[in-house]
């Protein structure tokens, strides 16, 4: 088979974007006053308004929030 003479450009590979891990993890606040944390990955703001407050946190931020002494995974 012969080519029709048109110059063909091969399709460029499109880089795949990383897929975010689905889901959230719930944290409970054990401190005595209000606490606001900014997730280092998503830059999402998480507000814990009172002792015992439970907040769903993006899984990508959860490892960092685990290091906060007054937060525990539920």
Secondary structure, DSSP 4 states (H G I P E B T S, - for coil): ----S---PPPPPPPPPPPPPP-EEEEEE-SSS-EEEE-TTT--EEEE-STT-EEEEEHHHHHHHTTSTTEEE-
